[in-house]
Amino acid sequence: MPAHPRRRTLLTGAAATAAAAALPLAQPRPARAAAWETVLDGSFASYETLEASWNYLYPWGSDHNGTARMYGSPTDHHHVYLENGVLVLKATRIDWDEGNSSADPYLPIRYHSGAMHAKHQVLVSDQFPDYEIKGEFQAPSSPGTWPAFWLTGVSSWPPESDILEFKGDNENWFNTFRTASDVSTTRVPVPSPGSWHSYRVWITKTSGSDVDIHYYLDDQWQAVHHGAGFAGQPLWVICNLQMEGSSGGSGPTTDTYYRARNIYIGRTRA
């Protein structure tokens, strides 16, 4: 297993921030090529379909950059479970000492929560020049909650693309990490993040090594970020409910829920 990628706790360096108000009102949606194929769809119908397409935890294990440790398995559905075609991730505050996270910045573990990663790895290449990744989510947004739906490098970090990321308020962070300090960010206010909203990326190959990443909220184009060096890099697709860290240090004492449905991955085949 290669060294696992680590997402930065705070954006640093040349982070380019674009306000939603400054976005074009109409941006053409990239057209699908004729040779389109679905890679993942309908995976939350049952535990059998879930476990055929997804693995429990992060690709590298149970810990990451917040205060939640991930739990879940085919025999443990306390923090990852299905509910009428919806994937539910539940974070619960613990009242005992479980030590610190094994991942930078090594915060004390204060929650048990859930994460899933897709078995399919996104790989934009000459053979697969376009990818679409999307889903519908009810995301917590209170201080100390840190839900995410994101892509990150299998063999290294970066690359990273954040499709959904809330850090304790109602702004979604669309992020593209090219290096640890070369980052594009578009922050978009979301009315009632706890209601169902759709989040989507369209990734298209633009050169031998680069891609453009188009970000959408509720089928409305929000931004395009350039992904230098993304082409040819396999990417994990991760859905997780982390806590505290970048979202603040005073998380909720009651259970927190993050729900997902209709997660879809498709691609063109050249």
C-alpha positions in Angstrom: 0.0 0.0 0.0 1.6 3.3 -1.0 1.9 6.1 1.6 -1.6 7.5 2.0 -2.5 10.9 0.7 -3.1 13.6 3.3 -5.5 16.4 2.8 -4.3 19.8 4.1 -6.1 21.0 7.2 -6.0 24.6 6.0 -5.6 26.1 2.6 -2.2 27.7 2.2 -0.1 29.5 -0.4 -1.7 30.5 -3.7 -5.3 29.6 -3.0 -7.5 31.3 -5.6 -10.9 32.0 -4.2 -13.8 32.8 -6.4 -17.1 34.1 -5.0 -20.3 32.6 -6.4 -21.6 36.1 -7.2 -18.8 36.5 -9.7 -19.6 33.4 -11.7 -21.0 33.5 -15.2 -24.7 33.1 -15.3 -24.6 30.5 -18.0 -21.7 28.1 -18.6 -22.1 25.4 -21.4 -22.2 21.9 -20.0 -19.5 19.7 -21.5 -21.1 17.4 -24.0 -20.9 13.6 -23.6 -19.2 11.7 -26.3 -21.0 8.9 -28.1 -19.0 6.1 -26.4 -20.4 6.7 -22.9 -20.3 4.1 -20.2 -21.6 3.9 -16.6 -19.1 2.7 -14.1 -21.1 3.0 -10.8 -24.8 3.6 -10.3 -27.5 2.2 -7.9 -25.0 1.0 -5.4 -27.1 1.8 -2.3 -30.0 -0.5 -3.1 -28.7 -3.2 -0.7 -25.7 -4.1 1.4 -24.8 -6.6 -1.4 -24.7 -3.8 -4.0 -23.0 -1.5 -1.6 -20.2 -3.9 -0.8 -19.8 -4.8 -4.5 -18.9 -1.2 -5.3 -17.5 0.3 -2.1 -15.0 -0.5 0.6 -15.4 0.6 4.2 -13.1 3.3 5.8 -10.6 5.4 4.0 -8.4 3.7 1.5 -5.5 3.9 4.0 -7.5 3.0 7.2 -9.5 4.6 9.9 -7.8 7.9 10.7 -7.4 11.2 8.9 -7.0 14.9 9.7 -9.9 15.5 12.2 -11.0 14.1 15.5 -13.2 11.3 14.2 -12.0 7.7 13.8 -13.9 5.7 11.1 -15.6 2.4 11.9 -17.5 0.1 9.6 -17.5 -3.3 8.1 -19.9 -5.9 6.6 -20.7 -6.8 10.2 -20.6 -3.4 11.8 -23.2 -0.9 10.6 -23.3 1.4 13.6 -21.8 4.3 11.7 -22.3 3.3 8.1 -25.7 2.0 7.1 -28.4 2.0 4.4 -31.8 3.4 4.8 -34.3 3.1 1.8 -31.6 3.6 -0.8 -29.7 6.2 1.1 -26.2 5.8 2.5 -26.1 7.2 6.1 -22.8 8.1 7.9 -23.3 8.8 11.6 -20.8 10.5 13.9 -21.1 9.9 17.6 -19.2 11.7 20.4 -17.2 9.4 22.7 -16.5 10.0 26.4 -13.3 8.0 26.8 -9.7 8.4 25.8 -9.0 6.6 22.5 -5.6 8.3 21.9 -4.8 10.5 18.9 -5.3 10.2 15.2 -2.5 8.4 13.4 -2.7 11.1 10.7 -1.3 14.6 10.6 -2.1 16.8 12.6 -2.6 14.0 15.1 -5.7 15.3 16.8 -7.2 13.5 19.8 -10.0 11.1 18.8 -13.3 12.5 20.1 -15.8 10.8 17.7 -16.6 7.5 16.0 -17.8 8.1 12.4 -18.0 6.5 9.0 -16.3 6.6 5.6 -16.6 4.7 2.3 -14.4 4.7 -0.8 -15.3 3.4 -4.2 -13.6 0.3 -5.5 -13.4 2.0 -8.9 -10.4 4.4 -9.3 -11.0 7.4 -11.6 -8.3 7.6 -14.2 -8.5 10.3 -16.9 -6.4 9.1 -19.9 -6.4 8.9 -23.7 -8.6 5.9 -23.4 -11.0 7.6 -20.9 -10.8 11.3 -21.6 -14.0 12.4 -19.7 -15.3 11.5 -16.3 -18.5 12.5 -14.5 -18.8 12.0 -10.7 -21.9 13.2 -8.9 -24.4 12.6 -6.1 -27.1 14.0 -3.9 -26.4 14.8 -0.3 -27.8 16.1 2.9 -24.7 17.5 4.6 -24.3 18.7 8.2 -23.0 22.2 8.5 -23.0 23.1 12.2 -19.6 24.1 13.8 -17.3 21.1 14.2 -18.8 19.0 11.4 -16.7 18.3 8.3 -18.5 16.2 5.6 -16.8 15.6 2.3 -17.2 13.9 -1.1 -13.8 14.0 -2.8 -11.2 12.6 -5.1 -7.6 12.1 -4.1 -4.5 10.5 -5.5 -4.0 6.7 -5.1 -0.2 6.9 -5.2 0.5 10.4 -4.0 -1.1 13.6 -2.6 -2.0 15.8 -4.5 -3.8 15.5 -6.8 -7.1 16.3 -5.1 -10.6 17.5 -6.1 -13.2 18.3 -3.5 -16.7 18.0 -4.9 -18.4 18.6 -1.5 -16.8 19.9 1.6 -18.4 21.9 4.4 -16.4 23.3 7.3 -18.9 24.2 10.0 -21.1 26.6 8.0 -23.2 26.8 4.9 -20.4 27.3 2.3 -19.4 24.5 0.1 -15.7 24.4 -0.8 -14.9 23.3 -4.4 -11.2 22.8 -4.2 -8.5 21.6 -6.6 -5.1 20.8 -5.2 -2.3 20.7 -7.8 0.4 21.0 -5.1 0.2 21.7 -1.4 0.5 25.4 -2.1 -1.0 25.7 -5.6 -4.8 25.4 -4.9 -7.9 26.7 -6.6 -11.0 27.2 -4.4 -14.5 28.3 -5.2 -16.7 28.8 -2.1 -20.4 28.7 -2.8 -23.2 29.4 -0.2 -25.7 26.6 -0.1 -29.2 27.2 1.2 -30.0 24.6 3.8 -27.1 22.2 3.3 -29.1 19.6 5.3 -31.7 19.4 2.6 -31.0 17.4 -0.6 -28.7 19.1 -3.0 -26.7 17.7 -6.0 -22.9 18.1 -6.3 -21.1 17.2 -9.5 -17.8 17.3 -11.4 -17.1 16.9 -15.0 -13.4 16.2 -15.7 -12.1 16.4 -19.2 -8.6 15.8 -20.5 -7.1 18.9 -22.1 -3.5 17.8 -22.8 -1.1 15.0 -22.3 -0.9 15.6 -18.5 -3.7 18.1 -17.7 -7.4 18.2 -17.2 -10.2 20.8 -16.6 -12.5 20.2 -13.7 -16.0 21.7 -14.0 -17.9 22.0 -10.7 -21.7 22.1 -10.4 -24.2 22.7 -7.6 -27.8 21.6 -8.2 -27.0 21.3 -11.9 -25.7 24.9 -12.1 -22.2 25.4 -13.2 -20.0 27.1 -10.6 -16.4 27.0 -11.7 -13.8 25.4 -13.8 -10.4 24.6 -12.3 -7.3 23.5 -14.2 -5.8 20.2 -13.0 -2.2 20.3 -14.0 -0.7 16.8 -13.8 -4.1 15.1 -13.1 -4.2 13.1 -16.3 -2.8 9.5 -15.9 -3.1 9.7 -12.1 -5.5 7.2 -10.5 -7.9 8.8 -8.0 -9.9 7.4 -5.1 -13.5 8.5 -4.7 -14.3 9.0 -1.0 -17.4 9.9 1.0 -16.7 10.5 4.7 -18.0 12.4 7.8 -14.9 13.8 9.5 -15.3 16.1 12.6 -13.7 19.2 14.0 -10.2 19.9 12.5 -10.8 22.6 9.8 -14.4 22.9 10.8 -13.7 24.1 14.4 -12.8 22.6 17.7 -16.1 22.5 19.4 -18.2 19.8 17.7 -21.6 18.7 18.6 -22.3 16.4 21.5 -25.3 14.7 19.9 -25.2 12.4 16.9 -24.4 13.9 13.5 -25.8 12.5 10.2 -24.5 12.8 6.6 -26.7 11.2 3.9 -25.9 10.4 0.3 -28.0 9.0 -2.6 -27.7 8.4 -6.3 -23.9 8.5 -6.4 -22.9 8.0 -10.0 -19.6 7.6 -11.9 -19.5 7.6 -15.7 -16.9 8.1 -18.4 -16.3 8.3 -22.1 -14.3 5.6 -23.9 -12.2 6.8 -26.8 
